[in-house]
Amino acid sequence: MKDNPKFIISGGGTGGHIYPAVAIANELKARFPKADILFVGAKDKMEMQKVPQAGYPIKGLWIAGIQRKLTMQNAMFPFKLASSLSKSFWIIKQFKPDVVIGTGGFASGAVLKVASMLGIPTVIQEQNSYPGITNKLLSKKANKICVAYENLERFFPKENMILTGNPVRQDLISVSEKRNEALTYFNLDASKKTLLVLGGSLGARRINQLIAKEIDWLLSQNIQIIWQCGKLYFDEYQRFSTRENVQVVSFIDRMDLVYASADLVISRSGASSVSELCLVGKPVIFIPSPNVAEDHQTKNAQAIVDKHGAILLKESQLDAEFKLVFESLLKDKGKQEDLGKNMKELALPNATKQIVDEIIKLIN
């Protein structure tokens, strides 16, 4: 096998698609230092900054998803699709990849479609428990579909599917050993329980509203809070950092330390977040975003709840049930331990290596 294989990786739109793509690229580079890796993303999306920051070149396509309501953007979709398919064709023809890998997002749909038409092996990495329409369509021609949840045979060809899990940060594997370092890093009080609030890289409006509304009550429970409100909402909520025992941040660089410091977590249930939380084994209340395709965040959370690994609260339940659910969890150490233990049993820590094993088989 040649020592300088070529790979195109496409995925983006959100951190949940970008992080797995970069993790796969890093593992490929570790195994093939001379490998040539090119990313393809959507113009004006966060991958156009995040991928170069990770050290990889990227080309952008003029593509965006279909909105749920009638908009000018929807009217432009056929033109954007035609443009992205045409540009994907020329990128692939010039670069000549050995394998093309898609981790989700609209750009990956165009790139994988063209690659399969040209007879180039393709790999889909599906992060969610309920796949989006793009991956469902692409899977019919994909050589391998790496999935993170069981029972996806109803969406994908069983013979090409393998359960690998989602790529996760390797520094999360031993967070339990970093507790003291984490308390110092975040200047936390070791005698208080720490609540970690996660809304994703952009933030979650409803979770932010909930924490702002209930902040006095939460602090009356003798806890301290690290609240990642997201960059879209930081200006609105940073004022709460003046409160004792509250830290509001737009983004967290040291996820290993913030997980190590946390006793309880409130989080959205995007695929990457769920996989990371399984790895660190913390008691979690999932509040899924209802504004995502196929309501996949609710399905991601439900898959964990069904194995007794987490608590699920829908946005519509927050006003009536949040205080009761949170307080009962906070006061029940046995429940916290059971949730954390059951969550950890669902972790698949070797996902990245397994996915790359499957990619390499296609080159051979």
Helices and strands as residue ranges (DSSP letters): E 6-11, H 15-31, E 36-42, H 47-53, E 58-61, H 72-95, E 99-104, H 106-117, E 122-126, H 133-138, E 144-147, G 158-160, E 161-163, G 170-172, G 175-178, H 179-185, E 193-198, H 205-220, E 223-228, H 234-237, G 238-242, E 246-249, H 255-261, E 264-267, H 271-280, E 284-286, G 293-295, H 296-305, E 311-312, G 315-317, H 318-330, H 333-344, H 351-363
